[in-house]
Amino acid sequence: MKEDRAVFEAALQAQRSGRAAALATVIETQGSVPRQAGSKMLVWPDGSIVGTVGGGEMEALVIREAQAALRDGQTRTLSYNLSDLASGDPGVCGGTAHLFIEPLLPPPTLLVIGIGHVGRALAELAKWMEFRVIVADDRPGYATPEQVPDMDGYSAAPPAELAQQVEITRWTYIAAVTRGILVDEKLIPALLATEAPYIGLIGSRRRWALTVEKLAGQGVSREALARIHAPIGLELQAETPKEIALSIMAEILMVMRGGSGEPMQWMAPPGKSSADT
């Protein structure tokens, strides 16, 4: 059906663009209902929809449940009686509708800011790890398909404006591998205003300490600055751009999966080999 095609195309576009959405499907009905089993509706985080599961109060309830599913990432199976408004039913058709709501969460996105040697290596590694990757650099000719092919987005926005020109959501991980404090002091306040779950900044401890003092002097709270992972990455004694990229992606994966970053090595008790366990 044309309506189903519109729902599927919107869902596909959501995945490609890194947007979240929830798919509501009528899975079973009894009696008289506005839509039959198989009817679908896509719900965006703001409550706007593609398709319909019947309209009216029932659809409004489904939209609210879909938005809740996007917040907690959990599927839902819902049942609605459509018999008696006085009893609180969302309709009077006389039947019952059962629906399944599935949050379609986007793949994680990595925003790489600063496309020098490390930035390029990081973007390529993240792409290999099946992240959506957006590269950004305010210097002309750096964040381009010619410099870093096959990325999902490119931006040359100034540091202070980057968060307005690139959509940053709670599925966007940010690695700022920038060229110095003059960039960082414009960039960091804008990034802190987003809901990104990870913001990492390259540089030495001294560079970060100086950046903190500058930003604190401009009114940025130290509690907010504590969100920044700086220096970025796990301590691997990395030296080359590819090694540094690995340490950064290791930290991002740790944050994303809730890992500890500790070695997984296990020592068998004395007198017992690991093969005995």
Secondary structure, 3 states (H helix, E strand, C coil): CHHHHHHHHHHHHHHHHCCCEEEEEEEEEECCCCCCCCCEEEECCCCCEEECCCCHHHHHHHHHHHHHHHHHCCCEEEEEECCCHHHCCCCCCCCEEEEEEEEECCCCEEEEECCCHHHHHHHHHHHHCCCEEEEECCCCCCCCCCCCCCCCEEECCCHHHHHHHCCCCCCEEEEECCCCHHHHHHHHHHHHCCCCCEEEECCCHHHHHHHHHHHHHCCCCHHHHCCEECCCCCCCCCCCHHHHHHHHHHHHHHHHHCCCCCCCCCCCCCCCCHHHC
